[in-house]
Amino acid sequence: MSAHRKGSALFGGFRALGLYCNHLAHVVRYHQKHRDFYVAAAVGRSFHTYNVKKLGIVAVSNALPEDITCLAADRMLVFAAHGKLVSAFARNKEVVHTYTGHDADVHLLQPFGDHLISVDRDGVVIVWDVQSEEEYLQITFDKAVFDISAMMHPSTYLNKVLLGSCQGSLQLWNIKSNKLLYTFPGWGSGVSALAQAPAVDVVGIGLTSGQIVIHNIKHDETLMTFQQDWGPVTAISFRTDGHPVMAAGSPLGHLALWDLEERKLAAQMRNVHRGSIAGMTFMQGEPLLITNAADNAIRVWIFDAPGGSGRLLRVRQGHSAPPCHIRHHGLDAHDILSAGQDGTLQSFSTVHERFNKSLGVGSINKKKSKAKGLQCDTMNLPAITAFASETARQSDWDGIIACHRGFLSATTWNYQKTSMGAHKLEPKRFHRNRALNVHTTAVAISSCGNFAVVALSSGHIDVYNMQSGIHRGQYGEDRAHDGPVRGVAVDGLNQLTLSTGADRTLKIWKFKSKELLHSTALSSPPAALLLHRDSGMAAVALDDFTALIVDIETRRIVRRYSGHCGQINDMAFSPDGRWLITASMDCTIRTWDLPSGCLIDCFLLDAAAISITMSPTGDFLASAHVDDLGIYLWSNNTLCSLVSLRPLPSDFEPTAVMLPGTCPVRDVDSEEEEEEVSDEMIEYESPEQLAEELVTLSLLPESRWKNLLSLDIIKKRNKPKEPPKVPKSAPFFIPTIPGLLPRFAATEDPNSQNQSKVVNFGVLAQKSDFLLQLEDALVSDSCDLLKEMGPSRIDAELRGLDPGLGGSLEAMRSFLRLIRSILDSRRDFDLAQAYLALFLKLHLKLLSQEPALLDEVERVSELLEATWRGLQAQFNQSLCLLGYMKSALL
């Protein structure tokens, strides 16, 4: 059944972090009831809705089958084009309408009152009725003559739509009468953006040549033109708060502000985004500008300073290039540090986005860059390839150490100050000769946060003080390894340092004296090293796609896992050290169980995971993927449900799993089928006895049998110190019954005076069910009855076996045979000992006087001694084996 399991049993998709927008333009909506503006931005197959006041996320829409290619919105609905379809969302989440009719991908949308206009890549324009989803009008354009590239509805122009083309011409159409009203010849370049100016009949036209034309479409008159040197105009927006300013975006991420009264450039805002500006919107009547770009950032700028330029007011940003290394920061599992290929180091919160932090980009000369305000690429450090962090002393000094691609120095970072740290850790041996192609390959930080270990491609491993940045020594007389160092790690007590190198060795060093303690030869060059400090287990990923587990106490390889078909990119331990999770270029994430040494979970992804990390609390597994800007969280299913951890078969074929936050809603039938499969997998019935030669104890609590010999002491201790006092008689003529409600006592029966007050012992002489079953030799039923009784009832039943109290010698012999049968079955061993001890305590004198009972007692004694001899032999064997293993290994 497990060979056909769908997806992952251990991990389920939870949500994505660090995704805010993509290369599509955002749309702004005004909510009349809330009296607030909202921004919708596309993210893959869904879109996010943010409020403008705090730029906090309000809603995430349901996922669509394909990536969104265009967004538009009116006062009620949000329209999203995906492939050849157009969907309408209500309440920013659920699809309420779907429009089908295009034969090519839709790339432009324009809400038009009760209608919606959509344009596909083949030049087909369809006007839809929003509520009925019916096609109202269809217009087909020849792409060779008029390839539509922009569309807008001029203000106050009833039923009119202005279309711009890649050829440069514009056309004004009447949608209701399906007539072409006017054709604008253009300005010799393709139209890339259209925007309505605050003045009626005036439109801003952006061209691919970088020219911006302010044109009166009523009189076909060009009012003014501007030229920007940054390439095509990607977006245009006009201020509506009384200032005649127009903003234009560029592919370089720069923004130009043009003064329409003086017809000149008012200000430049460079490096607003790291990529092409996709969308730009001035808020109605407010000095706020919202911009978004393909760099995965949404920014709100406020224009309240002299000079006409804006300052950053709010921002929601993630990585503009895919992250390459992620790790949890701290023990609360609330923050994930992520280093991206864009050179930034960021912290994403799993609790709320307002706790996100950006530590910025590393700089070669931080003071010079800050003083001159340089943002040139020559001053920025390369992307971070690996880092290590500790929170022990982060409030006192830097707590993060990082190495950069192809860079010799390792940099420190301060999490609380959210900036690059004070030190660049570089060995002095390379100061005179920098021509050598030597760079940092791996870093580690001690658990106390005082020391950093930096490994180089030359085979050297150096130790630095995190507070002062002073060099504190190196491992090895000349160098630690004969080739590049692939990984370093420090144990939790600062006693040992582990290192792996391309020379196919794993070395264990003394942390303080830098002395080599042990060296282990590996079958293949290592790719990565990961140490679980609590358990002392180190995982080593090799270039032959296998993973090793090394016990640093015994310094031996204890596990070897093989099964990946590609390079192992990253590894992660579970907090308790029982699981090793590996991510490979074969697009699978596998979970290995260390105690059993088996593969217990495997699932396939569309994109290979480049880095993974498990939260210190075990709640989530985070993953970063190839060519993906997000960080995806996978919830640990074992914390909230029963999950089978049976080993997967050797021929197990994993099934593909969609990334969290991008998968469509699953069918109910498939969910029920998966639940049935999982229930069948975890169903396990434990036998009453694992093996006949083993002694099995009962599952009863100790209070049911442990105090049987001490019942008389317990009763004596619990005996009341004083006898109960008789209450004084109430001075009433009519006797009453005590209680909450007053009730009169019943009158006495006159015949009751003739009734005898002597107790009738004939009633008490009735035999119990236990005694009757013993006399009938029903041994198994008698044992079940004893299990259901409490200590006092068991004591009374065993006392009742005495012939003087209603029992018989035959019943006593049956009880001894009952004990013998329990010992023969090797079950309920603890109950048999307790019952036999109480029986001997109560009837020892009678047993010594009756020969028949003595014979039964001798048989029980022989069986009991044989059982104890077997147990003692097994105990001695286990103790000897354990002692040998301790002495041999240590």
N, C-alpha and C positions, 0 to 999 in steps of 0.2 A: 504493500500500500504506500510506503514511503517513497518508492521509486517514481510514483506518479503524483507526488505532492506538488501543489502549485505555490510558487513564491517562496517566502521565507516563513518558517515557523517561529523563529526567535524574534525577528525584527519586523515591525510594521511601519509603513510610511507615516510620518507625523506632519511636518511642515518644512518650508524652505526659509532660510535666513539670507539677508543681504541682497535680495532682489527688489528693485524699486521701479525700474522702467527699462525700456529698450530703445531702439532706433526710431520708433514711431512717435508722432507728435501727441502730446497730451490733449485732453479736452477739459474745459471748465464748465461747471454747472452751477446754477443758483437754486438753492432749495428755499422755496417761499415760506414753508412752515417753519423751518429752522432759522431762516434769514441768514444764511451762511453760504459761502462758496465752497465747492468741492472740486477736486482735481482727480480725474481718472487717467491712469497710465497703464499701458499694456505691458504685461510680463509673460512672455511665452504664450501659453494657451488660455490664460486668464488675464484679468485686469484688476488693479488695486485702486481703491478709492481713498483719497486723503482729504482731510479738512485743511483749509488754507490757514486758519488761525494758528494751529500748532504743528501743522504738517504731519499729524498723526494718522495712522492708517485706520480707516473706518470699516471697510469691508473688503473682502476678497471674493471675486465672482467664482461661480462654478466653472470648471475647466471645459474647454471646447475640444472637439476631436483633433483640430489642427491649430497651428500657431495663428495668432491674430495678425492680420495684415493692415488693418485700418480701424480707427476709432472715431465715433461721432456721438453727439448727445444733444438731446433737447431737454425741456423742463421735466419730462416724465421718465424717459427711457434712455438707455445707453445702447448704441448700436455698435456691433463688432463684426467685421468681415473676416472670414476664415475660409480660405480656399475659394470655392465657387458659391458659398453660402453666406448669408447675412443673418445674424441673430440679434434679437432685441432683448435686453435685460431690464427687469424691473427690480427696484430696491437694491440695485447695484450687485445683485447676486444671481438670481434665477432667470433662466431663459423663458420668455413668454411668447415670443414670435420668432418664426424662422422663415426666411424668404429664399425660395428656390427658383432658379430660372436662368442663371448665368452659365455659360459654357466655358468660361475662363476665370482666372483668379480675379477677385474684386480688389481694387487698390484705392478707390476714392469713395467717400460717403458724404452726403449732405442732407441733414434733416430739413424738411421743407413744410412746416405746418403739420397738417395731418398726413403728409406724404414723406417718403424717403427716396432720395436719388442715389443710385449706385452706378459706378463705372468700373468695367473690367478691363483686362489687358488687351482684349480684342477690339476695343473702341465701342462697345455696346453700352448705352446708357438706358437704364430701366428706372421708371418712376413707380414706386410701390405705394399702395394704400396701407398705412401702418396697422390699422386694426384688423382689416379683413385679410391681409397678406396677399392681396390680389395685385396683379400687374396692371397699372393704370396706363402707362405709356412706355414705348420702347423706341429708341433712336440709335441708329447704327452709323458710325463714322469710319471713314477710310483712314487707317493708321498712317498710310504714306502721305496723306494730305493734311490730316488733322488728328494728331495723336494726343489725347487729353492727358495733361500733366497736373492741372490744378483746377479747382472749382470753388465757387463761392456764390452766395446770394446777396446782391447789392441791397443795402438798407432802403426801405420805402418803395422798392421796385416790386410791385405785386406780380406774382407768378413768373418772375424773371430769374434766370440763372446765367452767370458769367463763367465761361469755360476758357481755360488757357491751354495751349498746346506746346509740344516740344519743338514745333516748327517756328514758334514765335507769335503766331496770330492768335487773336481772341475772338470769341463769338458770344453774342448775347441772345439767349433763346427765351421764348415764351412757352412755358411748360404746358399751360392749359390749352392753348391753341396749337401747339406743336409747330411753331413757326420760328425761323431764324430772323431776328429783328435787325441785327447789325453785325458786321465783321470788322474788327480792328486789325489793321495790317501787321502791327507789332513793331519791334525795334531791332530786328535782325538777330535775335537770340531767343532761345527757348524760355518759356515761362516756368519758373520753379516755385513761386509763392504768390498768393493773392491775399489781400487783407482790406477790410473796409475801414476807411478813414473816418474820424469823427464828423467831418463835413459830409453832407448829403451829396450824392453823385460823384464823390471822389474815391478812388481806389488806389491802393498801393500795390505795385506790380514788381516782383523780384525776378530777375533774369539770371540765366546760367552764366552770363558774362560778368556778373558782379554788379551790374547796373540796377538801380532802383528808380522806378518811374512813378511819379505821382500824377495820375491821369484823371481827367473829368470825362466820365463815360457818357454823360448827357450831350455834351458838345464835342466829344472826341477831341479834346484839347489836353496837351501835356502841360501841366502846371510847373513841374520842376523835375530834375533828374539828379541822382547822386551816383557816385561810383566808389565801390569798395574793392580793395586789391587782395582780398583774401579768398577769392574764388566765388562760386555761385552763391546766390542768396538763398538760404535754406528756410528762413522764417521771417515774418514781418509782423509788427504789432505797434499800435498807436496808444499814447497816453490819453486818458479821458478825464483827468483831474484838473484840467485848465492849463496845462503846459503843452505847447505845440511841439512835441518830441515824438520821433519815430525811432524804433529800435529794429535793427536788422541783424540776423545771425549769419554765421559763416561755417564752412566745413572744418576750419581750424579750431573752432571753439571760442573764437573771439566774437565780441558784440560791439556794434557801432551805434551810437546815439546821434541822431541828426536833428538839428534845430530847424523846424519848418518855417519859422518866421524869418530868420536870418539866412536860411538856405545854406547852412554850413554844418560841418561836423562839430557836434557839441562835446562829445567825450568818447573815449574808447575804453572798453572793459575787456582786457585780454585774459586769456586762459580761464574764461568763465566755466568751460567744461574741457575735458580731456579729448573729446571727439566732436564730431559734427553736431551742431545745435539742431535738434529735431523739432522742437516746439517752443513757442514764446508767446506769452499772453500777459498784457497789462490788465490788472483788475479794474473793474468798472468804478470810476470815481475815486480810486485810491492810488497812491504812489508806490504800488507793488507790482513787480514783474516776476512771473513764474517762468522758469526755463527748465527744459530737460533735454537730454542728449543720449547718445548711445553708450556713454561712459557709466550708465547705471546710477545716475544722480538726478535728483529733483531739487532745485534751489529756488528760494524766494529772496528777491533783492528789493531793498527799500531805497527810495530816492529822497533822502531828507538832508543831504549834505550839500554845501555849495560846490559849484563846479560841474554840476549836472550828472556826475557819475553816481552809481549806486553802490551800496554796501550789502554784504551778505547778511540776511536776517535769519533765515532758517534753511536747513539742508537735511536731506535724507539721501545718503549715498552708500554704495557698496563698492566692490572692486570693479574697476573699469577693464581689467584683464583677469583671466581665470586665476583663482587662488591655487598656490602650489604646496602650501604647508599649513595645516591647522592643528591646534592643540587646545585642550581645555586649560583655563587659567584659574587657579584657586581650587579649593576643596568643596565649594558650594555648588559647583557645576552650573553656574549662572552665566559665565562668560566664556567665549571661544575666541582665541587669538588666531588671526588668519593673515598670512603673508601672501600677497598676490604678485603676479608677473608685472603689474603696473608699478612695482616698487614700494607700495604702501604696506603698512602694518596696521591692521584694524582689529577692533574687538566688537564682537556681535553678542548681544544679550539674548538668552533664551527666554527671559521673562517678559521684557517689553523693549520696543525699539528706542525708547527715549534714553535707555542706558547704553546705547551703542557709543563707541569711541573710535576716533581715528587718530592714530599715533603719528601719522604723516609719512613723509618720504625721507629716507636717509640722505644726508648731505655730506659732501666731502669736506667742506669748510662751513660749518654751521653759522659761525659768527659773521663771516663775510657774506654769506648768502642772505642772512637776515638783515644785515646792515644795508646792503645794496638792493634788496628785494629781487634778487635774480631768480628767475624761474627757467633758466636754460637747462637743457638736458645734461650739459657738461658738468654741472654742479651737483647733480643727483647721483646717488649711489645706485649700482645695479640692483636688480630684484633680490629679495631675500630667499635663499634656498632652504634654510633650516634655522630653527631657533629653539631656545629652551627658556623656561620661566619658572620662578619661584615667588611665593608671596610672603615668605618669612620676614624679610627685611625690606620689602618694597616701599615702606613708608620712610625708611632712613636713607636708602640709596637705590640705584638702578637694580631692577630685578629681572631683566630680560637680556639675554645675550643672543646675537644673531650673526649669521655669516651670509655673505652676498656672493652672487654668481661671478666667478672669475676675479674676486677681490681678495687681497691679502689680509686686510685688517678685519677683525670682528668688532661689531658695534654693540654698545649697550643702549638700552631703552628704558624709559621710566614710565610705568603704567599709570601712576597717579597723576603725573604731570602731562600725560598723553603727548609725549614728545621724545625725540632722540636723546639719549643719555649724554653723559659728560666724557666718556672714554671711547677711544678706538684702540683695541688691543692688538698690538702688532709686535712680533719678536724683533729684537735688535739685530739678529744675525743677518737679516736681509736688508738692512738700511743702506749698505754700500752697493749692493748689487740687486737692483730691482728689475733687471732684464730677465731674470729667471721667471718662468711661467709657474709661479707658486701662488696658490690661493687656499682659502679656508674651505674645508670640506665638511666638518661636523663640529658641533658645540654641545656642551653639557654644563649644567649648573648644580652645585651641591644643594642638598635639602635645606641647609642652614642659610643659603643665600649669600654666603661670604666668598665663595670661590667659583671661578669659571674655568672650564677645561676647553681648550681650543685645539682642534686637530687640523693639520695642513696636508696639502697634496704631496709635500716633500717627505712625508713620513714622520714629521715632528709632532709632538703633543706637548703643549705648554699649559701652565697653570697661572692664573692671574687672580688678584684680589679685586672683587667687584666694587669695593668702596673707593679704593685709591687707584685702581688700574695698574698696580705695580706687578711686575713679573715675579712669580714665586717659584719658578723651577720648571724643569722639563723631565719627561719620562725617557729613560734610556740614556746611555753615555753620549752617543752621537745622535741617534734617532730611534724612535719607538718601533717603526716598521720600515721594511725595505721598499715599500711602495706607498701610494696614497692611502691615507687613513679613511676608512669608510664609515666608521661610527665610534662614538665614545659614550660612556655612561659612568655615573658615580652612584655607589650604594647609599642607603639611607643614613648610615652612621659615619660617613666619611672615612671608611676603613679601606675600601677597595675601589679601584678604577678599572673599567673594562674597555678594551679597544679592539677593533677589527681592522685589518688592512688588506690591501690588494695582494699581499704576499701569502694569502690563504692561511692566516693565523688569527687566533683569538687569544689575546694576552690579558692576564690579570695582574695588576700592579698594586702595591701598597700606596695608598693615597698620600700619606704624609712623607714617607722616606723615598718615594718614587722607585722602589725596588721591585724587580720583576719576580712574581711569585709562581706563575704557571703560564704555560703556553700550550695551546691546543691547535693541532693542525686540522684544517678544514678541507673537505673534498673539492670545494669550488670556491672561487673568490666571493667574499661576502658583499652584499649590496646595502644592508642596513642592520642596525643593532638597536634593540629595545630592552630595557631592564625594568622588571616589576620589583620595586624596592621592598615591598612587604614580604613577599614570598622568596626573594632571592633567585628568581628564575629569569634568565636572559634569553631572548629570542633573537636569532640570527637568520636573516634572509640571504640566501645564496643566489648566485647567478644562474644556477641550474634549475631554478624555479622551485626549490625546496626550502623548508624552514626548519631550523633546529632549535631545540630547547636545551639550554645549558644550566645546570645547577651550580651556582657559584660557590656553594658550601663544599660540595664534593668535587667540584671542577670536572664534571663529566657531562657528556651529552646524554640526556635522558629521554628525549623524544626526537623523532624525525618525521616530518610531515611532507608528503609529496602528493601532487594532484593538480597544481596549477599548470596551465599551458602557456603562460607568459611571465614576464618579469614581475616580481613582487614589489609593488610601489610603496606600501606602508603596512604597518602592523599596529595592533592595539591589544592590550590585556584588559580583561574584565577587572573590576575593583578587587574581587576576592582572589584573582589569579587563577581561576579554574578554566577560563576560556582564552584562547588566542585567536584573534580576528585578523585575517589577512586580506588585503586588496591587491589585485593583480591586473596586468594589462589584458588578460583574457576576459575582462569585464565582469568578473565574478568576485563576490565577497564571501569568504568561507570562514566558518567558526569551528575551531578544533577544541576538543575537550582534553585538558591536560591529564587528569587522573586516568582516564580510559585510553587516551591516545588515539581517539577516533574523530572522524569528521561528523559533526552533529547538525550542521546547517550550511546551506549553500544557496545563493540566489544570483541571478544574472541581471545585469543592467544594460541599458542602451549605450552608455558611455562609461569607460573605465574610471574607477575611483583612483585619483592621484594621491589622496591623503585621507586618513581616517583617524578618529580619536573617540575613545569611550569616556563618558562622564565619570567623575570620581564616585558618584552615587549610584552608578549603574542604570540610570533612567534612560539615557539616550546614547545612540551611536551617531556621530556626525561624520559626514563624508563630503569631500570636494572632488569634482569630476573634470575630465579633460574637456576643454573648450566650453566650460560652463561657469558663469559668474556667481552662482549661488552656493550656499552651504546647506546641506539637506540633513534633517534630523530623522532618525529612525527610533521608534519607541521600543523598549525592551518588553516583549510580551510576557516573559516569565514573571514579571512583577505584578501582573493583574489577572493572569489566567494560568491554567495548567497546560504545560507544553511538554510534549514528548521529547526526550533527549536521547532517543535511540540512535545508534550509529547509522549513517546512511550507507547504502550498498555501494559496492565498487563501480557499478554501472549506472549510478545516479546521474540523471541529466537535469540540470537546473532550468527553471523557466524564467522568462524575462519579467522583471518587475518595473513598473513605472516609478519615476522619481516622485517624492512627496510634493504635494502642491500642484502637480501638473497632470495627475492621472484622472481620467473620467470616472464618473460614478459607476461602481460595479453593480452588476445585476444581482437581484436578491437570490435567484436560483443558485448562482455560483457561490454566494456567501454561505447559503445553507449547505451546499455540497461540501465546502471546505470545512464547515463546522462539524459535519458528520464524519469526515475523514479524520479531523483532529481528535474527536471524541473516541473514535475507534482506535486511534494510535495510542492514546494515553490510558486506555482501559487496561488494567492489570489487576489480577486477583492473586493475592499472595496465598500460598498453601499454608495449612495449619502447621506443617512441619517440613522444613527444607530437605532434610535427609534423615533416614532412620537411625544413623549412628550419632546424630547430634541430640543434645539435651535441650529441650525447648521449655521456656518459662511461660507462665500465663500472662495474659494482658490485663489482669485485674489490678486495681490500685493496691498499694501496700497497706492501706488502712483496712482492707478486707481480711488480711491474714497475718500481718506482721505482729499484731498485739494480742493474739489469741492466748498466749501464755501469761499475759499480764492483765487479764480482765479483772481478776479479783483485786489486784492492786488499784486499778483504775476505779472500780466501784467503791473501794474503801476511801480513796482520795476524794471522790465526788459525793460522798455521803454527807447530807446536811448536818451542820454542827448542832442545831437545835431542832427539837420536834416542832411540827406546825402548831401554832397557837389557835385555840378555839375562840372565835370571835364572841364578844359579849352579845347576849340576846337583846334584840331590839324591844323597847317598851311599847309594843303594839299588842292589841287584843287579837288581831287576826294575823296569823303567821304569813310571811311573804318569802318569795324566792329571791335570793340576791341576783342582781343583774342590772343592765342599763335601763331596762323598762320594768316598772313595778308590776309584779304578778303575785297573786295569792297562791299559797301552798294548797295542794290537794288534800282532801280529808282522808284520814287513815281508814283502811279496810278493817272492819271488826274481826274478820276471819284471820287477819294477819297475826293476831296474838297467839293462835294455835299453831302457827307454822314454826317448824324447828329452825333454830339458828345454827345448827351444826352443818358444816360444809359437806356436801355430797361428793366424796372422792370418786364415785363411779363416773362422774362426768369428766373428771381430770384424767381418768385412766384410759381415755381414747388414744390410740396409737397414731403417730404422725405419718405423713406420706413417706418421709425418708425412712422411717423404721419399717414400714410395710414393704418398701422396695428392697430394703436390705434382707428382710426375711424371705422375699421372693427371689433373691439373688439377681436383681436387676442392677448390675454394677454401673453401667454407663449412665442410666437415668439418675442413679444416686449421686454420681459425681456432678451432673448438671444441676441437681437441686442444691448441692452444697455451694456451687459457684454463685447462685442467686441469693444466698442467705448472707446476712450481716454477721459480724463477730459474735454478738450476744445470742443470736439464734443458733449459730453453729455450736456455741458452748452448751446451750440448752439441749440440742439434739444429741450431742455426744454424751452428756450426762444421762440422758434418757435411755441409753443403751444398757445401763446397769439393770440386772434382773430385779433388783429391789425397787426400781422406779418405773416398772412397766416394760423393760426390755427383756432380752434373753441372751443366753450364751451363743446361740446360733446367729443372732444379729451382730454380736461382737466379732464372731469369726468372719461374717460377711464383710464387715467393715475392714478387717485386716486384708481380706482378699481384694477389696476395692483399692486399698493402698498398693498392694502388690501389682494389680493390673495397671495402675497409673505409672508405677516405676518401670514396668515392662514396656509400656508405650513410649517412654521417655518424653512425655508431654506433661505440662503443668507441674514441673518438678518442684517449684517453690511451694505450691499448695499442698502437695503430698507431704513435704517435710513439716509444714505447719500443722496440718491435721493430725499427723502421726504423733508429733510432740505433745499436742493437747490430749490426745487419746491416752498416751502413756502416763501423763500427769494425773489424769482423772481415775484410771482403772489399773494402776500398777499393782496394787495389792491383790486384786481379783485375778489378774493375769498370772501372777506367781502361784496361785492356788489351783488353777484349772489346767490339767495336762493338754487338753485339746487346744486351748488358747496358746499355750507355750509353744506347741509345734508350729502354729501359724506365725507367731512372733519370730521364731528362729528362721523361717523361710523369708520373712520380710527383711530380717537383719542381714542375711546372706546376700539378698538381691541389692540391698542398700549399699553394702560394702563394695560389691562389684561395680556398682554405678559410680561410686566415689573414686575407686581406683582408676577407672577409665577417665574420669574428669581430671584427676591429678596428673595422669600421664599426658593428656593433651595440654594441660597448663604448662607442665615442665617442658614439653616440646616447643611450645610457642615462646616461652621465656628464653630457652636456649637459642632459638633462631634469632630472636630480637637482640639478645646480647652479642651474638656473633656478628650481626649486621652493624651494630653500633661500633664494636671494636675494629671491624675490618674497614669500615668506611672512614672512621675518624682517626 
